[in-house]
Amino acid sequence: MQAQAQAAGHVVNLMERVRDGAYRQWPADRLHGIGVRFHEELMRMSGNAFLQQAEQLAFGHGRIGHS
């Protein structure tokens, strides 16, 4: 549970930096990776079993890239 809280906190920090203008300097692949992590965390935090299963199938098997 603590690892999930840390991961969510990290995503929040990254999203705040993007909001504050970092998107102007960061390359597209980094921004894409941040978006991927953001949506992964949303699926995990939702508590929705269907979304969590979809996340496991997609991200757990490497079909969707991480940066």
C-alpha positions as CSV (number, residue, x, y, z in Angstrom):
1,M,0.0,0.0,0.0
2,Q,2.8,2.4,0.8
3,A,4.4,1.7,-2.6
4,Q,1.2,2.7,-4.3
5,A,1.0,5.9,-2.3
6,Q,4.6,6.7,-3.3
7,A,3.9,6.0,-6.9
8,A,0.7,8.2,-6.8
9,G,2.7,10.9,-5.1
10,H,5.4,10.8,-7.8
11,V,2.8,11.0,-10.6
12,V,1.2,14.0,-8.8
13,N,4.6,15.7,-8.6
14,L,5.2,15.1,-12.3
15,M,1.8,16.4,-13.3
16,E,2.3,19.5,-11.2
17,R,5.6,20.2,-12.9
18,V,3.9,19.7,-16.3
19,R,1.2,22.1,-15.3
20,D,3.8,24.6,-14.2
21,G,5.4,24.7,-17.6
22,A,7.9,21.8,-17.7
23,Y,6.1,20.5,-20.8
24,R,7.7,23.3,-22.7
25,Q,11.2,21.9,-22.1
26,W,10.6,18.1,-21.8
27,P,10.7,15.9,-24.9
28,A,7.5,14.3,-26.2
29,D,8.6,10.8,-25.1
30,R,8.9,11.9,-21.5
31,L,5.5,13.6,-21.6
32,H,4.0,10.4,-23.1
33,G,5.6,8.3,-20.3
34,I,4.1,10.7,-17.7
35,G,0.7,10.3,-19.3
36,V,1.0,6.5,-19.3
37,R,1.9,6.4,-15.6
38,F,-0.9,8.9,-14.8
39,H,-3.5,6.7,-16.5
40,E,-2.0,3.5,-14.9
41,E,-2.4,5.1,-11.5
42,L,-6.0,6.2,-12.2
43,M,-6.9,2.6,-13.1
44,R,-5.3,1.2,-10.0
45,M,-6.9,3.8,-7.7
46,S,-10.3,3.3,-9.2
47,G,-10.8,0.0,-7.5
48,N,-12.6,-1.2,-10.6
49,A,-11.7,-4.8,-11.2
50,F,-12.3,-4.6,-14.9
51,L,-9.9,-1.7,-15.3
52,Q,-7.3,-3.3,-13.1
53,Q,-7.5,-6.5,-15.2
54,A,-7.2,-4.5,-18.4
55,E,-4.2,-2.7,-16.9
56,Q,-2.5,-6.0,-16.0
57,L,-3.1,-7.4,-19.5
58,A,-1.9,-4.3,-21.3
59,F,0.9,-3.0,-19.1
60,G,1.9,-6.2,-17.5
61,H,2.7,-7.8,-20.8
62,G,4.6,-4.9,-22.3
63,R,2.1,-4.1,-25.1
64,I,2.0,-0.5,-24.0
65,G,5.4,1.1,-23.5
66,H,6.8,2.8,-20.4
67,S,9.4,5.5,-20.3
